[in-house]
């Protein structure tokens, strides 16, 4: 692309035709880490401010997706690049407690997957490979085609990260999976509280209950920031990704993925530990060399609930020895 500026250290393409930046904001003067506490946030207004500040400091790209565009955000200017892929009914906000720490010395890139967040949907029939192809197409406009990349994925993001990482070949330095789907049965089954018809405090209470049932392991960790992320994510979601979460898209891709593979699960990921053990067995069979950890007292959303631990592990994985 002749009208792009390439950061030669990271391989990230800056100032492409699809890049949107706020000319009034000097992002070099903003410390992203100032906006991202890893301790509980009690106030809803403070939670919204954290998310708005993080969004405001991001570089932005729009790449083709269906009849519209796929939204990408980036922070930091070090290298190599770290691609973060969010979970189902989510957006880049799933990584709120990780972006600041990771972007101190790396370039963090977090897309909204199709039909989620700010991204347009894709035509039917839709599967993990169609979504992965859209991500790969967009990634070419964000990161130089030869640049190395680390990939980290949460939940449904792991389903798409599998085919993406396999297609990237030896460019992939590592693949980190957190509470991942895409391993086929067995799967957890969770009844959720209906939120759509509720408003005000009743809606917040429903989000809190769903977060505790589905995402977080300890009630004290269901804070105002988690509730606000859940509200912003689910209100934008137009895709029920459950059928892809239950697929074997990741398991099928794992044997051909270059780089180290790491998998993390929260101990309270599933109501029955035997189900979690069965999923770990699938991972070990597909990728015997994978480094696997179960984090005590933590639920599904480990990159949020155990942010300090996960940030340390992610830095260990993506930083040179």
Secondary structure as UniProt FT lines:
FT   TURN            2..3
FT   STRAND          5..6
FT   TURN            8..10
FT   STRAND          12..14
FT   TURN            17..18
FT   STRAND          19..20
FT   TURN            23..24
FT   HELIX           27..29
FT   HELIX           32..35
FT   HELIX           44..56
FT   STRAND          59..65
FT   TURN            66..67
FT   STRAND          68..75
FT   STRAND          81..85
FT   TURN            88..89
FT   HELIX           92..95
FT   HELIX           96..102
FT   TURN            103..105
FT   STRAND          107..111
FT   TURN            114..115
FT   TURN            117..118
FT   HELIX           128..142
FT   TURN            145..146
FT   STRAND          149..154
FT   HELIX           156..168
FT   HELIX           169..171
FT   STRAND          172..178
FT   TURN            196..197
FT   HELIX           200..214
FT   HELIX           219..221
FT   HELIX           224..236
FT   HELIX           242..245
FT   HELIX           249..254
FT   TURN            255..256
FT   STRAND          260..266
FT   TURN            267..268
FT   HELIX           273..286
FT   TURN            288..289
FT   STRAND          291..295
FT   TURN            296..297
FT   HELIX           302..305
FT   HELIX           307..318
//
